[in-house]
């Protein structure tokens, strides 16, 4: 649901970089953004590239309506 705090594979803390990544991707390609942020491991890069925010869709199933 929310962007993971740590990489699932190596355990590196990456959660604090996601907002910067989103802002940067509006202007540049994801590859350049990840390079600027210092994300070098391919497992960590995968976390940024494949993340899909599903919070809005899941909230429709909330029992608190």
Order of alpha helices (4+ residues) and beta strands (2+ residues): alpha-alpha-alpha-alpha
